Amino acid sequence: MKQKISSLIVVAIFLGFSGVAGAQIPEREKVIAGAERAVEKAAKAVTLPAPGCAVGVSLDGVSVFEKAFGMAELEHRIPNTPETIFESGSVAKQFVAASLVLLALEGKLSIDDPVRKYIPELPDYGAKLTIRHILNHTAGLRDWGSVMALTGVGRGNRVVSQEVAIDVILRQKGVDFVPGAEYSYSNSGYQLATEIVERVSKQKFPVFAEERLFKPLGMKNSSWRDDYQRLVPNRAQAYSRNAKSEWRLEMPFMNVYGNGGMLTTVGDWLKWNAMLDSRSLGAPLVEAMETRGVLNDGRTIPYALGIIVSEYKGIREISHGGATAGYLTFLARYPDKKLSVAVMCNGAPQNPAGIGHSVVDEILGPFPVVPEPETIDLPESKLQQYVGLWANEKTHLAETTSIEKGALRFGNAPLKALPDGSFRLGGSSVKFVLGADGKPAFMDVENGGATERWTAKKSWTPTAAELAAITGEWYSVEAQVTLSVVVENGKVAVVKKPEYRLELKPTFKDHLTAGAGRVVWVTRKANGAIDRLHVGAGRMRDMVFRR
């Protein structure tokens, strides 16, 4: 009798837990209704005629909702549909990563092999640079697009082939940091990864992906933009607004693929996510892809192999976003809820990640409100000590802290004081470190275990002689470009005829800003004479120029 009762208790407990687990997964009707509300809200924000988006949602590996809004083609007023083909942006990276993992599982390579084993012409940077480094953006490679932009004609202004992109990468004699030391997003790693797939498989990557990924998964609407002139039936055109808010075409006319360049539909992406959830191509493939990167100091980063493994409002989220020309995308899966969301758009100001998260909110919300850290109000007299000019020790970029309407700001972002003497800057913690004079000497910004140090600087007003010392012709072997630094009417500028003229604004000693996110500085010999000119920008910290 006791055994029978025990058995009943076990069954009851099992059923109870099964019921709880089942309750974790939303019902089909709730998913459809929530997706409908989110897409309707996004569609209402679009004033037609305008580009828009396609949205797909799957539950337990089955597509249950696909809907589109806005125009796929403005000139002929062709609307977007769920079957419309968009370009992926960087969501394509996970397909490259998966291809390398497949080759690794077949024993044809190891993800921890040195890249130079397969691309020996890549310069030796003095430290082991592995395939894993390039897949989780810890290689320190300069982004080839940022390097090309120095010529005045960047990746969006010329036809670029796979060979040209690889050539730019191979010319780089240095990296931004020791491989594995930091995370810094770079398309260059995925260009090299695509090259490795081709060399090891002895197939062009679009062919490899078609045979090994698209066909087995039934992704019949997917291909690669390896020929930008090829006609692609049912493809949405991409757009952006000009200064007059007029829609204009913004298409990628490149033959570069792997870092992006995938042409597909929301339905095909949902099939891909279904494979990752069901592990139909093998659990080792998915487990390898979801293994997050680990830095040299032991810190784990959210970026895995072509995907970001994180959380959204307490729910495990595996996702990636993308942007190429006017295309904007977001693909996410929530394995614990057996839910996937795919969003593809063909023009700003659409926010695919915002739409995707709105879908999740409508289906799984409302979520518990997470309390904000307790903040305190400091008198302006106290805040005044933190006002100043700061330089990032790694990027050389400058930013100011100021007081606006009684509140301290770092650039345009508010700094909120906390009871422990630190400040909040968005999701980061900020601590001011005092020097011997009792004034802040450093500002340490901590986020996720990584700390950026900003050093207090004095503003620089150069003399005419100091500006004149910077002028002249400067050449970079790695960028293969000559820049002219000129001074006219007391103002200094970088000129690259006939393409562009970039005004420079002095900030701190020997440093000048060149617009948002760009900096120019000089280094000197022991005698004080200027030796080199350096240019830093997003995804490229230090490009050296010599006279």
C-alpha positions as CSV (number, residue, x, y, z in Angstrom):
1,M,0.0,0.0,0.0
2,K,2.8,2.4,0.9
3,Q,4.5,1.6,-2.4
4,K,1.3,2.4,-4.3
5,I,0.9,5.7,-2.4
6,S,4.6,6.5,-3.1
7,S,4.1,5.8,-6.8
8,L,1.0,8.0,-6.9
9,I,3.0,10.8,-5.2
10,V,5.8,10.4,-7.8
11,V,3.3,10.5,-10.6
12,A,1.6,13.6,-9.1
13,I,4.8,15.4,-8.6
14,F,5.9,14.5,-12.2
15,L,2.6,15.7,-13.6
16,G,2.8,18.8,-11.5
17,F,6.2,19.7,-12.8
18,S,5.1,18.9,-16.3
19,G,2.2,21.2,-15.9
20,V,4.5,24.0,-14.7
21,A,6.9,23.4,-17.6
22,G,4.0,23.4,-20.1
23,A,2.8,26.7,-18.7
24,Q,6.2,28.1,-19.5
25,I,5.5,27.8,-23.2
26,P,2.8,30.2,-24.6
27,E,-0.2,29.0,-26.3
28,R,-0.4,29.3,-30.1
29,E,-3.4,31.7,-30.0
30,K,-1.6,33.9,-27.5
31,V,1.5,34.0,-29.7
32,I,-0.5,35.0,-32.8
33,A,-2.5,37.6,-31.0
34,G,0.6,39.2,-29.4
35,A,2.5,39.3,-32.7
36,E,-0.5,40.8,-34.4
37,R,-0.7,43.6,-31.8
38,A,3.1,44.4,-32.0
39,V,3.1,44.5,-35.8
40,E,0.0,46.6,-36.0
41,K,1.7,49.1,-33.6
42,A,4.8,49.2,-35.8
43,A,2.8,49.5,-39.0
44,K,0.8,52.5,-37.6
45,A,4.1,54.4,-37.1
46,V,4.7,54.2,-40.9
47,T,3.3,56.9,-43.2
48,L,2.9,55.4,-46.6
49,P,4.4,55.3,-49.1
50,A,7.4,54.3,-47.2
51,P,9.6,51.1,-46.7
52,G,8.6,48.8,-43.9
53,C,9.3,45.3,-42.5
54,A,8.3,41.7,-42.6
55,V,7.9,39.9,-39.2
56,G,7.8,36.1,-38.6
57,V,7.2,34.3,-35.4
58,S,7.5,30.5,-34.7
59,L,6.4,28.4,-31.8
60,D,8.0,25.0,-31.1
61,G,9.7,25.1,-34.5
62,V,6.6,25.9,-36.5
63,S,5.9,29.3,-38.1
64,V,2.6,30.5,-36.7
65,F,2.7,34.2,-37.8
66,E,4.1,36.0,-40.8
67,K,3.1,39.5,-41.8
68,A,4.5,42.5,-43.5
69,F,3.9,46.2,-43.9
70,G,5.3,49.1,-45.9
71,M,6.6,49.1,-49.4
72,A,9.1,46.7,-50.9
73,E,9.6,49.1,-53.9
74,L,8.5,52.7,-53.8
75,E,8.8,53.6,-57.5
76,H,6.2,51.1,-58.5
77,R,4.3,51.0,-55.1
78,I,5.0,47.3,-54.6
79,P,4.1,46.3,-51.0
80,N,6.2,44.1,-48.7
81,T,4.8,40.6,-48.1
82,P,6.0,37.7,-45.8
83,E,7.6,36.2,-49.0
84,T,9.6,39.4,-49.7
85,I,13.4,38.8,-49.8
86,F,15.5,41.2,-47.7
87,E,19.2,41.4,-47.1
88,S,20.5,40.0,-43.8
89,G,23.2,42.4,-42.6
90,S,25.3,40.7,-39.9
91,V,22.8,38.1,-39.0
92,A,24.6,36.2,-41.8
93,K,27.6,35.7,-39.6
94,Q,26.1,32.7,-37.8
95,F,25.9,30.9,-41.1
96,V,29.6,31.3,-41.6
97,A,30.3,30.2,-38.0
98,A,28.1,27.2,-38.5
99,S,30.0,26.3,-41.7
100,L,33.3,26.3,-39.8
101,V,31.9,24.2,-37.0
102,L,30.6,21.6,-39.5
103,L,34.1,21.4,-41.0
104,A,35.6,21.1,-37.5
105,L,33.2,18.3,-36.6
106,E,34.4,16.5,-39.7
107,G,38.0,16.8,-38.5
108,K,39.0,19.1,-41.3
109,L,40.0,22.0,-38.9
110,S,39.8,23.0,-35.3
111,I,38.0,26.2,-34.2
112,D,41.1,26.9,-32.0
113,D,43.6,26.5,-35.0
114,P,45.7,29.6,-35.9
115,V,44.2,31.5,-38.8
116,R,47.6,31.6,-40.4
117,K,47.4,27.8,-40.8
118,Y,44.9,28.4,-43.5
119,I,45.7,31.9,-44.6
120,P,49.6,32.0,-44.3
121,E,49.8,35.4,-46.0
122,L,48.1,37.0,-43.0
123,P,50.8,39.0,-41.1
124,D,52.2,37.5,-37.9
125,Y,50.9,39.8,-35.2
126,G,53.2,38.4,-32.5
127,A,50.5,36.4,-30.7
128,K,48.4,33.4,-31.7
129,L,45.3,34.6,-33.6
130,T,42.8,31.7,-33.8
131,I,39.6,31.0,-35.7
132,R,37.7,31.3,-32.4
133,H,39.1,34.8,-32.0
134,I,37.8,35.9,-35.4
135,L,34.4,34.3,-34.8
136,N,33.8,36.0,-31.4
137,H,35.3,39.4,-32.4
138,T,38.3,39.2,-30.0
139,A,41.0,39.1,-32.7
140,G,41.7,42.9,-32.6
141,L,41.5,43.1,-36.4
142,R,40.7,46.5,-37.9
143,D,37.5,46.5,-39.8
144,W,38.2,46.6,-43.5
145,G,35.3,49.0,-44.1
146,S,36.7,51.5,-41.7
147,V,40.1,51.3,-43.4
148,M,38.6,51.8,-46.8
149,A,36.7,54.8,-45.5
150,L,40.0,56.7,-45.1
151,T,40.2,56.9,-48.9
152,G,37.1,59.0,-48.9
153,V,35.3,56.3,-50.9
154,G,34.1,53.7,-48.4
155,R,32.3,50.4,-48.8
156,G,29.0,52.2,-49.6
157,N,30.5,54.3,-52.4
158,R,32.2,51.8,-54.7
159,V,31.9,48.3,-56.0
160,V,33.8,46.0,-53.6
161,S,34.7,42.4,-54.3
162,Q,35.6,39.6,-51.9
163,E,39.1,39.9,-53.2
164,V,39.4,43.6,-52.5
165,A,38.1,43.2,-48.9
166,I,40.6,40.4,-48.2
167,D,43.4,42.5,-49.7
168,V,42.6,45.3,-47.3
169,I,42.8,43.0,-44.3
170,L,46.1,41.4,-45.4
171,R,47.7,44.8,-45.7
172,Q,47.2,45.5,-42.0
173,K,50.6,45.2,-40.2
174,G,49.1,45.6,-36.7
175,V,46.0,44.9,-34.7
176,D,44.1,47.0,-32.2
177,F,45.0,44.8,-29.3
178,V,46.5,41.4,-28.4
179,P,44.2,38.7,-29.7
180,G,41.8,37.5,-26.9
181,A,42.4,40.6,-24.7
182,E,39.2,42.4,-25.6
183,Y,36.0,42.3,-27.6
184,S,35.7,44.6,-30.6
185,Y,33.3,44.0,-33.4
186,S,35.0,43.7,-36.8
187,N,33.7,42.4,-40.1
188,S,37.3,41.6,-41.1
189,G,37.2,38.4,-38.9
190,Y,34.2,37.1,-40.8
191,Q,35.8,37.9,-44.2
192,L,38.7,35.7,-43.1
193,A,36.4,33.0,-41.8
194,T,34.6,32.9,-45.1
195,E,37.9,32.5,-46.9
196,I,38.9,29.6,-44.6
197,V,35.6,27.8,-45.4
198,E,36.4,28.2,-49.1
199,R,40.0,27.0,-48.8
200,V,39.2,24.0,-46.6
201,S,36.0,22.9,-48.4
202,K,37.4,23.8,-51.9
203,Q,34.0,25.3,-52.6
204,K,32.8,28.9,-52.9
205,F,31.0,29.7,-49.8
206,P,27.6,30.3,-51.4
207,V,27.8,26.8,-52.8
208,F,28.9,25.3,-49.5
209,A,26.1,27.0,-47.6
210,E,23.5,26.0,-50.2
211,E,24.5,22.3,-50.1
212,R,25.2,22.0,-46.4
213,L,22.7,24.4,-44.8
214,F,20.0,25.7,-47.1
215,K,19.0,22.5,-48.9
216,P,18.8,20.3,-45.8
217,L,16.7,22.8,-44.0
218,G,14.4,23.6,-46.9
219,M,15.5,27.3,-47.0
220,K,14.5,27.6,-50.7
221,N,14.4,31.4,-50.6
222,S,18.0,31.9,-49.4
223,S,21.1,32.8,-51.4
224,W,24.1,35.2,-51.2
225,R,24.7,38.5,-52.8
226,D,27.9,37.4,-54.5
227,D,26.9,39.3,-57.7
228,Y,25.1,42.6,-56.8
229,Q,23.9,42.9,-60.4
230,R,22.1,39.6,-60.4
231,L,18.3,40.0,-60.6
232,V,16.6,38.6,-57.4
233,P,12.9,38.1,-57.9
234,N,10.7,39.4,-55.1
235,R,13.6,41.3,-53.4
236,A,12.8,44.5,-51.5
237,Q,14.8,47.6,-52.4
238,A,16.5,49.3,-49.5
239,Y,16.1,53.0,-48.7
240,S,17.2,55.8,-46.4
241,R,16.1,59.5,-46.0
242,N,18.2,62.4,-47.1
243,A,18.5,65.8,-45.4
244,K,15.1,66.8,-46.8
245,S,13.5,63.6,-45.5
246,E,13.1,62.3,-49.0
247,W,13.4,58.6,-49.5
248,R,16.3,57.6,-51.6
249,L,17.7,54.2,-52.7
250,E,20.4,52.9,-50.5
251,M,21.4,49.5,-51.9
252,P,24.6,47.6,-51.3
253,F,26.4,47.3,-54.6
254,M,29.1,45.0,-53.3
255,N,30.1,41.4,-54.1
256,V,31.3,40.8,-50.5
257,Y,29.6,38.1,-48.5
258,G,30.0,36.2,-45.2
259,N,30.1,39.2,-43.0
260,G,26.7,39.9,-44.4
261,G,25.1,39.6,-47.8
262,M,22.6,36.9,-47.2
263,L,19.3,37.2,-49.2
264,T,16.4,35.5,-47.5
265,T,12.9,35.7,-46.0
266,V,11.6,35.7,-42.4
267,G,10.2,32.2,-43.1
268,D,13.6,30.8,-44.0
269,W,15.1,32.3,-40.9
270,L,12.5,30.7,-38.8
271,K,13.5,27.3,-40.4
272,W,17.1,28.0,-39.4
273,N,16.1,28.8,-35.8
274,A,13.9,25.6,-35.7
275,M,17.1,23.6,-36.6
276,L,19.0,25.3,-33.8
277,D,16.3,24.5,-31.3
278,S,15.7,20.9,-32.4
279,R,19.4,20.4,-33.1
280,S,18.4,18.5,-36.3
281,L,21.9,19.0,-37.7
282,G,23.4,17.7,-34.5
283,A,23.7,18.9,-30.9
284,P,27.5,19.4,-31.2
285,L,26.9,22.1,-33.9
286,V,24.6,24.1,-31.7
287,E,26.6,23.6,-28.5
288,A,29.7,24.9,-30.3
289,M,27.9,27.9,-31.7
290,E,26.4,28.8,-28.3
291,T,29.8,28.7,-26.5
292,R,30.5,32.2,-25.4
293,G,33.9,33.8,-25.9
294,V,36.4,33.9,-23.0
295,L,39.0,36.6,-22.9
296,N,42.6,36.1,-21.9
297,D,41.9,37.4,-18.3
298,G,39.1,34.8,-17.9
299,R,36.1,37.1,-18.4
300,T,33.2,35.6,-20.5
301,I,31.6,37.8,-23.1
302,P,28.1,37.5,-24.5
303,Y,29.3,37.0,-28.1
304,A,29.6,33.3,-29.0
305,L,30.2,32.0,-32.6
306,G,28.2,34.4,-34.8
307,I,25.4,34.8,-32.2
308,I,24.9,36.7,-28.9
309,V,23.9,34.6,-25.9
310,S,22.3,36.9,-23.3
311,E,19.0,37.6,-21.6
312,Y,15.9,39.8,-22.4
313,K,13.9,40.7,-19.3
314,G,15.1,37.5,-17.5
315,I,14.5,35.2,-20.5
316,R,17.4,33.5,-22.3
317,E,17.8,35.2,-25.7
318,I,20.1,34.0,-28.5
319,S,20.1,36.7,-31.2
320,H,21.9,38.9,-33.6
321,G,21.0,42.1,-35.5
322,G,22.2,43.4,-38.8
323,A,22.4,46.5,-41.0
324,T,23.7,46.8,-44.6
325,A,23.0,50.0,-46.6
326,G,19.2,50.5,-46.0
327,Y,18.5,47.0,-44.8
328,L,17.9,46.4,-41.0
329,T,17.3,43.1,-39.4
330,F,16.9,41.1,-36.2
331,L,16.7,37.4,-35.5
332,A,16.2,35.9,-32.0
333,R,15.2,32.7,-30.3
334,Y,14.0,32.1,-26.8
335,P,14.7,28.4,-26.3
336,D,13.0,28.1,-22.9
337,K,9.8,29.4,-24.5
338,K,10.2,27.6,-27.8
339,L,9.7,31.0,-29.4
340,S,11.6,32.6,-32.3
341,V,11.2,36.1,-33.9
342,A,12.5,37.2,-37.2
343,V,12.3,40.9,-38.4
344,M,13.5,42.3,-41.7
345,C,13.2,45.9,-42.8
346,N,14.2,47.9,-45.8
347,G,14.5,51.4,-44.5
348,A,15.2,53.6,-41.5
349,P,13.8,54.6,-39.1
350,Q,12.5,51.1,-38.4
351,N,14.1,49.4,-35.4
352,P,14.0,45.6,-36.0
353,A,15.2,44.8,-32.5
354,G,12.6,47.1,-31.0
355,I,9.9,45.4,-33.1
356,G,11.2,42.0,-32.2
357,H,11.2,42.8,-28.5
358,S,7.7,44.4,-28.8
359,V,6.5,41.0,-30.1
360,V,8.1,39.2,-27.1
361,D,6.5,41.8,-24.7
362,E,3.1,41.3,-26.2
363,I,3.4,37.5,-26.0
364,L,5.2,36.9,-22.7
365,G,4.5,40.1,-20.8
366,P,3.8,41.9,-18.7
367,F,7.2,41.4,-17.1
368,P,8.1,42.3,-13.5
369,V,9.3,45.9,-13.1
370,V,13.0,45.8,-12.3
371,P,13.7,48.5,-9.7
372,E,16.2,51.2,-10.7
373,P,19.3,51.6,-8.5
374,E,18.6,54.2,-5.8
375,T,20.0,57.6,-6.9
376,I,20.7,60.7,-4.9
377,D,20.6,64.4,-5.8
378,L,23.9,66.2,-5.4
379,P,24.1,70.0,-5.3
380,E,25.5,71.7,-8.3
381,S,28.5,72.9,-6.3
382,K,29.4,69.3,-5.6
383,L,28.9,68.2,-9.2
384,Q,31.1,71.0,-10.5
385,Q,34.2,69.1,-9.4
386,Y,33.4,66.4,-12.0
387,V,33.1,68.8,-15.0
388,G,35.9,68.5,-17.4
389,L,37.5,67.0,-20.6
390,W,38.3,63.3,-20.7
391,A,40.3,61.1,-23.1
392,N,39.8,57.4,-23.6
393,E,43.1,55.7,-22.9
394,K,42.6,53.1,-25.7
395,T,40.8,54.9,-28.5
396,H,42.1,58.5,-27.9
397,L,38.5,59.8,-28.3
398,A,37.6,62.8,-26.2
399,E,34.4,63.6,-24.3
400,T,33.2,66.2,-21.9
401,T,31.3,66.1,-18.6
402,S,29.1,69.2,-18.1
403,I,26.2,70.4,-16.0
404,E,22.9,71.0,-17.7
405,K,19.9,72.1,-15.7
406,G,21.5,71.0,-12.5
407,A,22.3,67.5,-13.8
408,L,25.7,66.1,-14.6
409,R,26.1,64.7,-18.2
410,F,28.8,62.7,-20.0
411,G,28.4,63.9,-23.6
412,N,24.6,63.8,-24.0
413,A,24.0,61.0,-21.5
414,P,23.0,61.7,-17.9
415,L,25.3,60.6,-15.0
416,K,23.1,59.7,-12.0
417,A,24.8,59.8,-8.5
418,L,24.5,56.8,-6.3
419,P,24.8,56.6,-2.5
420,D,28.2,54.8,-2.6
421,G,29.8,57.8,-4.4
422,S,29.7,56.3,-7.9
423,F,27.5,57.2,-10.8
424,R,25.2,55.3,-13.3
425,L,25.7,55.9,-17.0
426,G,23.0,53.9,-18.7
427,G,23.8,50.3,-17.7
428,S,27.4,51.2,-16.7
429,S,28.9,52.1,-13.4
430,V,31.2,55.2,-13.3
431,K,33.8,55.9,-10.6
432,F,35.9,59.1,-10.5
433,V,39.4,58.5,-9.2
434,L,41.0,61.4,-7.4
435,G,44.5,62.5,-8.0
436,A,47.1,63.9,-5.5
437,D,45.5,67.3,-5.8
438,G,42.1,66.0,-4.7
439,K,40.6,66.5,-8.1
440,P,39.3,63.7,-10.4
441,A,42.3,62.3,-12.4
442,F,40.5,59.4,-14.0
443,M,37.0,58.3,-14.8
444,D,36.5,54.5,-14.8
445,V,33.5,53.2,-16.7
446,E,32.6,49.6,-15.8
447,N,30.2,47.4,-17.7
448,G,30.0,43.6,-17.5
449,G,33.4,43.3,-15.9
450,A,35.2,45.4,-18.5
451,T,36.5,48.8,-17.5
452,E,37.2,51.7,-19.8
453,R,39.5,54.4,-18.3
454,W,39.1,58.0,-19.3
455,T,41.9,60.4,-18.2
456,A,41.3,64.0,-17.3
457,K,42.8,66.4,-19.8
458,K,43.3,70.1,-20.3
459,S,41.7,71.6,-23.4
460,W,44.2,72.6,-26.2
461,T,44.2,75.8,-28.1
462,P,47.1,75.4,-30.5
463,T,49.2,78.3,-31.8
464,A,49.5,79.0,-35.5
465,A,53.0,77.4,-35.3
466,E,51.6,74.3,-33.7
467,L,49.0,73.9,-36.4
468,A,51.5,74.6,-39.1
469,A,53.7,71.8,-37.8
470,I,50.9,69.3,-38.5
471,T,50.3,70.4,-42.1
472,G,51.6,68.4,-45.1
473,E,51.2,65.2,-47.0
474,W,50.8,62.0,-44.9
475,Y,50.8,58.5,-46.3
476,S,49.6,55.2,-44.9
477,V,50.9,52.0,-46.5
478,E,48.3,49.9,-44.8
479,A,45.4,52.1,-46.0
480,Q,47.1,52.9,-49.3
481,V,46.0,56.5,-49.1
482,T,47.6,60.0,-48.9
483,L,45.9,62.7,-46.7
484,S,46.7,66.4,-46.9
485,V,46.5,68.4,-43.6
486,V,45.9,72.0,-44.3
487,V,45.3,75.2,-42.3
488,E,43.1,77.9,-43.8
489,N,41.9,80.9,-41.9
490,G,43.2,79.5,-38.7
491,K,41.3,76.2,-39.1
492,V,42.8,72.8,-39.7
493,A,41.3,70.2,-42.0
494,V,42.1,66.9,-43.6
495,V,41.7,67.0,-47.4
496,K,41.6,64.0,-49.8
497,K,41.0,65.4,-53.2
498,P,38.6,65.3,-54.9
499,E,36.6,63.1,-52.5
500,Y,36.3,65.0,-49.2
501,R,37.3,67.7,-46.7
502,L,37.1,66.9,-43.0
503,E,37.3,69.8,-40.5
504,L,39.3,69.1,-37.4
505,K,38.7,70.5,-34.0
506,P,41.5,70.7,-31.4
507,T,40.6,69.0,-28.1
508,F,43.6,68.1,-25.9
509,K,47.3,68.3,-26.5
510,D,48.2,67.1,-30.0
511,H,44.7,65.6,-30.5
512,L,41.9,66.8,-32.8
513,T,38.4,65.4,-33.3
514,A,37.2,64.7,-36.9
515,G,33.5,64.4,-36.3
516,A,31.6,61.9,-34.2
517,G,33.7,58.9,-33.3
518,R,36.8,60.0,-35.2
519,V,40.1,61.3,-33.9
520,V,43.4,62.5,-35.4
521,W,46.5,62.9,-33.3
522,V,50.3,63.2,-33.7
523,T,53.2,61.5,-31.8
524,R,56.6,63.2,-31.4
525,K,60.3,62.3,-31.4
526,A,62.4,62.8,-28.3
527,N,63.3,66.3,-29.5
528,G,59.6,67.3,-29.8
529,A,59.4,67.1,-33.5
530,I,56.3,65.5,-35.0
531,D,57.0,62.0,-36.0
532,R,53.7,60.4,-37.1
533,L,50.1,61.2,-37.6
534,H,47.4,58.8,-36.4
535,V,43.8,58.3,-37.3
536,G,41.3,56.5,-35.2
537,A,37.7,55.6,-35.9
538,G,35.0,53.1,-35.0
539,R,36.4,49.5,-35.4
540,M,39.9,50.9,-36.2
541,R,41.8,52.4,-33.4
542,D,45.1,53.5,-34.9
543,M,46.0,53.9,-38.5
544,V,49.5,55.3,-38.8
545,F,50.5,57.9,-41.4
546,R,54.0,59.1,-42.2
547,R,55.2,62.2,-44.1
